């Protein structure tokens, strides 16, 4: 479980860095990868030794801190991209319909 949580943190940091560079396509893909990792981690048993449990707690807190700072901006940008794709698709359909008449 510790390894999965570390991977989540690593991806979270990468997402944060890419969002500062405004590389939204990579951010979107990493968000999907991160969600899969989180789901996998949730299915694992919690470690029984205290040191691993503390390390997991520390890592989760780091992820939450980064999320609190960056996720509102990232979520808004990804929603804007989804809306742009939707509009582009709608425009392409309208053009195709017009051309077929």
Buried (B, 14 or more C-beta within 10 A) or exposed (E): BBEBBBBBBBBBBBBBEBBEEEEBEBBBEBBEBBEEBBEEBEEEEEBEEEEBBEBBEEBBEBBEEBBEEBBEEBEEBBEEBEEEEEEEEEEEEEEEEEEEE
